[in-house]
Every structure is written in structure tokens, then in C-alpha cells.
Amino acid sequence: MIAFDLICSNGHIFECWFKDSASFEEQKSSDIIHCPFCNDHQVEKVFSPFAVKKNGEREKEKTKMDPSQVMEMVQQYVEKHFEDVGADFTSEALKIHYGQSKKRNIKGTATPHQETLLREEGVQFFKVPPAKRQLN
């Protein structure tokens, strides 16, 4: 069994358990998964902090990261390692997928309809929700 932290298109974060990653993908594509807060069926995986304990090692004080800190780290990584193609994300992702453009990490925006098209074409992508900025 594996637990995934999920987020709906309305920003609600919740946890679900699955047999394996393939089971998650199957249930997601069948619209079985829904947000327990608003019943939204547009859900994606989010990164979640975890700890690994080595066999025989005494439990040390755990350094917990707030989910917003994890998301900020993800945002920084994406900002540094992905080319921003903006609203051309769908067309550029399809070009890369079909070998018409060089393979590289890209980021940008896509409508729900464009996301469906990418899934149908077999293009792998991951939605990263925007980091919440704190006002000083």
C-alpha cells in the first residue's frame, strides 16, 4: 500500500491510499478519485515530506518540513531547471513527445482541455500548484 498526498483544482489537499502507483493512475483516469471537501474529480499528486529509518538506527530528532516549504523547494527547482514556454506548453510538449523538438524540461500553462489532450497522446507531465507568497 502507498499513500499519496493529492490536491484538487480548488486547492484542497488530502491523502489517499492505493495498492500501488499504477492503481492511482487507473482510478484517476476512471474519475473514481474525488476531493472529500468539494467533490472535485480533477486531482493531482503533490510532493510530500517523508522520513526513512535505517534498520538498527536509533530514532533521531526528525526535521519536519512544512508542506509550504517543500512546495517552495519544488518551485525553486523548477525555476532553475525548466524552460518557461508559457501558453505554448501544450504544443511544445507535443513536439518534444513526437521528436519534432529537442527533448528538454519545460514548464508553462495548459487549460484542462489541453491537459486531457496531452494525457490522451501519452505525454507525461506533472502539475505543480503555484507557491503561496507571503506578504511582509
BAFI-3210 file (N, C-alpha, C; in Angstrom, 3 decimals, decimal comma, padded with zeros to 6 digits):
// residues 136
n [1|2|3|4|5|6|7|8|9|10|11|12|13|14|15|16|17|18|19|20|21|22|23|24|25|26|27|28|29|30|31|32|33|34|35|36|37|38|39|40|41|42|43|44|45|46|47|48|49|50|51|52|53|54|55|56|57|58|59|60|61|62|63|64|65|66|67|68|69|70|71|72|73|74|75|76|77|78|79|80|81|82|83|84|85|86|87|88|89|90|91|92|93|94|95|96|97|98|99|100|101|102|103|104|105|106|107|108|109|110|111|112|113|114|115|116|117|118|119|120|121|122|123|124|125|126|127|128|129|130|131|132|133|134|135|136]
n.u [000,847|000,396|000,573|-000,646|-000,318|-002,751|-004,054|-006,781|-008,355|-009,321|-007,613|-007,643|-005,990|-005,440|-005,258|-004,792|-004,972|-003,428|-003,102|-000,809|001,299|000,356|-002,272|-003,300|-003,145|-004,908|-007,367|-007,614|-007,825|-010,260|-011,983|-012,605|-011,480|-012,021|-012,226|-012,557|-013,595|-014,818|-015,769|-014,519|-013,192|-010,842|-007,841|-004,459|-001,192|000,792|003,965|005,250|006,618|008,796|010,138|012,935|013,860|016,725|017,589|018,113|019,071|018,948|016,112|016,301|016,065|013,576|013,603|011,192|009,496|007,508|004,642|004,415|007,045|008,242|006,934|007,910|010,598|010,320|009,289|011,526|013,377|012,148|012,073|014,780|015,635|013,936|012,680|010,757|007,914|005,516|002,221|002,465|002,868|001,465|001,636|004,431|005,148|003,945|005,435|007,975|007,373|006,814|009,237|009,866|010,985|013,779|014,506|013,778|013,465|010,481|008,270|005,045|001,774|-001,461|-004,717|-007,556|-008,705|-006,563|-004,791|-006,114|-005,907|-003,102|-002,735|-004,187|-002,564|-000,403|001,562|003,702|003,295|003,504|001,595|002,298|001,274|000,991|003,284|002,361|002,665|003,967|002,978|004,910]
n.v [-001,184|002,281|005,705|008,723|012,226|014,393|016,963|019,020|020,793|023,021|023,574|022,123|019,993|016,569|013,144|009,922|006,349|003,737|000,685|000,568|002,700|002,495|001,760|004,120|005,770|004,391|004,601|007,363|008,010|006,838|008,493|007,980|008,929|011,557|014,859|015,089|017,342|019,099|017,534|017,532|016,157|016,557|015,848|015,836|014,476|015,593|016,696|015,200|015,400|012,949|010,389|008,224|005,419|003,823|000,386|-000,753|001,666|004,206|006,168|009,405|012,920|014,223|016,180|018,131|019,275|021,928|021,669|023,875|024,749|022,638|022,813|025,280|024,644|022,895|024,671|026,388|024,600|023,907|026,442|026,874|024,718|024,304|025,237|028,063|028,015|029,166|029,879|028,243|025,681|023,193|022,732|022,694|020,580|018,449|018,524|017,824|015,282|013,893|013,996|016,220|018,410|019,305|017,199|018,274|019,851|021,465|024,152|025,596|026,791|025,228|024,552|022,834|021,277|021,077|019,645|017,191|016,416|016,108|013,937|011,952|011,676|010,516|011,993|012,689|014,630|016,891|018,557|021,437|023,171|026,734|028,432|029,802|033,136|035,045|038,052|040,747]
n.w [000,000|-000,655|000,193|-001,076|-001,181|-002,278|-004,455|-005,245|-008,004|-006,804|-004,797|-002,406|-000,165|000,353|001,577|000,106|-000,041|-001,935|-003,826|-005,424|-007,488|-010,104|-009,660|-008,612|-010,933|-012,627|-011,227|-011,189|-013,928|-014,405|-013,133|-010,457|-008,141|-005,877|-004,443|-000,959|000,180|-001,691|-003,712|-006,196|-009,195|-010,506|-009,746|-008,560|-007,848|-005,093|-003,894|-000,948|002,325|003,779|005,944|006,319|008,052|009,035|009,389|012,650|013,525|015,942|016,642|015,578|016,272|014,345|011,433|010,457|007,633|006,672|004,569|002,822|002,692|001,360|-001,101|-001,908|-002,297|-004,458|-006,353|-006,640|-007,722|-010,164|-011,343|-011,762|-013,388|-015,588|-018,775|-019,501|-021,336|-021,391|-022,493|-024,670|-023,875|-024,324|-027,153|-027,462|-025,756|-027,115|-029,504|-028,533|-027,548|-029,921|-031,185|-032,738|-031,706|-029,641|-026,833|-023,606|-020,351|-019,709|-018,769|-018,182|-019,035|-019,199|-020,369|-018,840|-020,904|-022,714|-021,088|-020,965|-023,641|-023,816|-022,034|-023,413|-025,646|-024,531|-023,297|-020,698|-017,811|-015,046|-012,710|-010,918|-008,207|-007,838|-005,671|-002,568|-001,877|000,766|002,228|003,321]
ca.u [000,000|001,123|-000,267|-000,293|-000,973|-003,378|-004,621|-007,815|-008,195|-009,722|-006,542|-007,772|-005,001|-005,937|-004,452|-005,475|-004,153|-003,592|-002,328|000,473|001,187|-000,492|-003,651|-003,685|-003,357|-006,116|-008,532|-007,699|-008,341|-011,663|-012,719|-013,058|-010,944|-012,609|-011,873|-013,557|-014,116|-015,683|-016,171|-013,841|-012,531|-009,552|-006,864|-003,074|-000,295|001,689|005,103|005,034|007,839|008,751|011,365|013,352|014,599|017,583|017,479|019,029|019,459|018,032|015,336|016,867|015,085|013,205|013,461|009,970|009,343|006,145|004,334|004,695|008,489|008,514|006,465|008,847|011,783|009,937|009,212|012,893|013,991|011,526|012,525|016,192|015,937|012,931|012,498|009,373|007,338|004,255|000,976|002,806|003,268|000,865|002,213|005,845|005,204|003,638|006,593|009,013|006,875|006,896|010,592|009,982|011,745|014,734|013,998|014,246|012,463|009,747|007,164|004,135|000,382|-002,350|-006,116|-007,979|-008,903|-005,226|-004,253|-006,758|-005,280|-001,752|-002,881|-004,616|-001,426|000,638|002,595|003,764|003,530|003,157|001,128|002,824|000,490|001,841|003,596|001,692|003,621|003,576|003,200|005,631]
ca.v [000,000|003,535|006,882|009,906|013,491|014,841|018,306|019,195|022,044|024,118|023,792|021,307|018,925|015,435|011,934|008,701|005,145|002,940|-000,555|000,964|003,903|002,178|001,770|005,537|006,252|003,744|005,199|008,758|008,058|006,389|009,508|007,411|009,739|012,887|015,628|014,895|018,641|019,745|016,510|017,780|014,958|016,938|015,751|015,553|014,175|016,655|016,190|015,171|015,050|011,646|010,028|006,839|004,976|002,697|-000,743|-000,738|003,024|004,816|007,267|010,719|014,003|014,383|017,528|018,158|020,434|022,355|021,457|025,077|024,780|021,643|023,374|026,351|023,969|022,406|025,860|026,837|023,621|024,069|027,739|026,770|023,634|024,145|026,368|028,552|028,179|029,872|029,330|027,288|024,427|022,024|022,491|022,349|019,236|017,509|018,499|017,042|013,912|013,270|014,136|017,364|019,414|018,600|016,787|019,142|020,158|022,701|024,495|026,542|026,662|024,484|024,509|021,454|020,587|020,766|018,578|015,953|016,085|015,602|012,591|011,057|011,476|009,801|012,919|012,740|015,948|016,970|019,888|021,958|024,355|027,887|028,637|030,959|034,157|035,742|039,500|041,246]
ca.w [000,000|-000,731|000,430|-001,846|-000,896|-003,506|-004,430|-006,269|-008,751|-005,917|-003,828|-001,197|-000,080|001,116|001,419|-000,307|-000,074|-003,143|-003,875|-005,999|-008,314|-011,258|-009,171|-008,560|-012,300|-013,142|-010,574|-011,610|-015,300|-014,368|-012,356|-009,188|-007,048|-005,772|-003,248|000,097|000,614|-002,682|-004,680|-007,469|-009,714|-011,089|-008,664|-008,934|-006,735|-004,651|-003,154|000,497|003,054|004,409|006,647|006,163|009,225|008,703|010,298|013,784|013,896|016,907|016,066|015,866|016,185|012,937|010,918|009,657|006,766|006,415|003,146|002,025|002,462|000,320|-002,367|-002,271|-002,837|-005,782|-007,209|-006,916|-008,625|-011,482|-011,858|-012,142|-014,324|-016,639|-019,683|-019,472|-022,673|-021,198|-023,035|-025,729|-023,230|-024,961|-028,480|-027,301|-025,170|-028,194|-030,410|-027,856|-027,478|-031,239|-031,719|-033,637|-030,968|-028,777|-025,525|-022,524|-019,324|-019,982|-017,881|-018,792|-018,628|-020,088|-019,928|-018,572|-022,191|-023,225|-020,242|-021,417|-024,917|-023,537|-021,464|-024,484|-026,537|-023,795|-022,837|-019,238|-017,234|-013,633|-012,337|-009,662|-007,860|-007,548|-004,262|-001,979|-001,459|001,978|002,184|004,509]
c.u [000,889|000,134|000,257|-001,024|-001,480|-003,892|-005,647|-007,603|-008,635|-008,707|-006,654|-006,749|-005,557|-005,081|-005,331|-004,478|-004,475|-002,734|-000,914|000,235|000,281|-001,971|-004,168|-004,039|-004,652|-007,373|-008,719|-008,303|-009,801|-012,553|-013,293|-012,641|-011,621|-012,193|-012,958|-014,189|-015,121|-016,145|-015,569|-013,102|-011,203|-008,520|-005,497|-002,296|000,489|002,843|004,788|006,334|007,693|010,091|011,651|014,214|015,408|017,467|018,539|019,445|018,444|017,337|015,931|015,757|014,817|013,106|012,254|009,945|007,856|005,860|004,606|006,188|008,872|008,107|007,387|010,120|011,503|009,910|010,606|013,584|013,455|012,009|013,945|016,427|014,950|012,827|011,022|008,893|005,942|003,045|001,223|003,164|002,739|001,518|003,684|006,004|004,909|004,791|007,718|008,622|007,049|008,251|010,776|010,760|012,665|014,132|014,633|013,119|011,804|008,678|006,296|002,729|-000,408|-003,754|-006,471|-008,183|-007,545|-004,573|-004,827|-006,129|-003,885|-001,809|-003,247|-003,480|-000,274|001,785|002,557|004,067|003,075|002,768|001,702|002,010|001,415|002,063|002,872|002,758|003,096|003,902|003,902|005,073]
c.v [001,243|004,687|008,033|011,105|013,995|016,260|018,399|020,546|023,262|024,351|023,004|020,172|017,822|014,211|010,769|007,555|004,348|001,690|-000,259|002,196|003,674|002,197|003,204|006,030|005,681|004,388|006,650|008,848|007,616|007,361|008,948|008,292|011,105|013,534|015,434|016,209|019,222|018,809|016,712|016,517|015,277|016,980|015,377|015,195|015,432|016,001|016,216|014,785|013,672|011,384|008,559|006,489|003,746|001,637|-000,645|000,650|003,582|005,995|008,590|011,757|014,280|015,868|017,522|019,437|020,701|022,123|022,685|025,216|023,806|022,207|024,498|025,756|023,450|023,577|026,346|025,901|023,804|025,375|027,648|025,805|023,457|025,418|026,775|028,793|028,802|029,146|028,332|025,913|023,200|021,727|022,088|020,948|018,179|017,403|017,660|015,565|013,183|013,489|015,280|018,506|018,673|018,345|017,674|019,342|021,478|022,914|025,509|026,304|025,901|024,526|023,061|020,641|020,183|019,653|017,225|015,487|015,493|014,188|011,574|010,734|010,740|010,685|012,967|014,166|015,915|018,404|020,270|023,201|025,518|028,030|029,879|031,906|034,853|037,220|039,927|042,556]
c.w [000,000|-000,535|-000,419|-001,268|-002,239|-003,337|-005,552|-006,949|-007,937|-004,800|-002,537|-001,243|000,815|000,798|000,992|-000,348|-001,324|-003,047|-004,375|-006,871|-009,525|-010,876|-009,074|-009,965|-012,886|-012,548|-011,002|-013,015|-015,373|-013,584|-011,060|-008,016|-007,059|-004,459|-002,184|000,568|-000,380|-003,794|-006,076|-007,906|-010,389|-009,966|-009,231|-007,683|-006,378|-003,907|-001,672|001,181|003,692|005,080|006,417|007,367|008,838|009,782|011,395|014,238|014,884|016,265|016,531|015,781|014,713|012,599|010,010|008,843|006,584|004,929|002,279|001,758|001,358|-001,036|-002,834|-002,863|-004,248|-006,759|-007,604|-007,902|-010,045|-012,119|-012,416|-013,308|-015,478|-017,469|-019,679|-020,908|-022,599|-021,752|-024,174|-025,173|-023,978|-026,302|-028,360|-026,707|-026,234|-029,184|-029,811|-027,863|-028,815|-031,929|-032,691|-032,997|-030,004|-027,396|-024,450|-021,518|-019,677|-018,915|-018,605|-018,289|-019,677|-019,500|-019,582|-019,862|-022,783|-022,405|-020,662|-022,724|-024,691|-022,964|-022,544|-025,450|-025,842|-023,324|-021,320|-018,792|-015,784|-013,322|-010,976|-009,331|-007,536|-006,041|-003,773|-001,472|-000,211|001,825|003,471|004,977]
res [m|i|a|f|d|l|i|c|s|n|g|h|i|f|e|c|w|f|k|d|s|a|s|f|e|e|q|k|s|s|d|i|i|h|c|p|f|c|n|d|h|q|v|e|k|v|f|s|p|f|a|v|k|k|n|g|e|r|e|k|e|k|t|k|m|d|p|s|q|v|m|e|m|v|q|q|y|v|e|k|h|f|e|d|v|g|a|d|f|t|s|e|a|l|k|i|h|y|g|q|s|k|k|r|n|i|k|g|t|a|t|p|h|q|e|t|l|l|r|e|e|g|v|q|f|f|k|v|p|p|a|k|r|q|l|n]
***
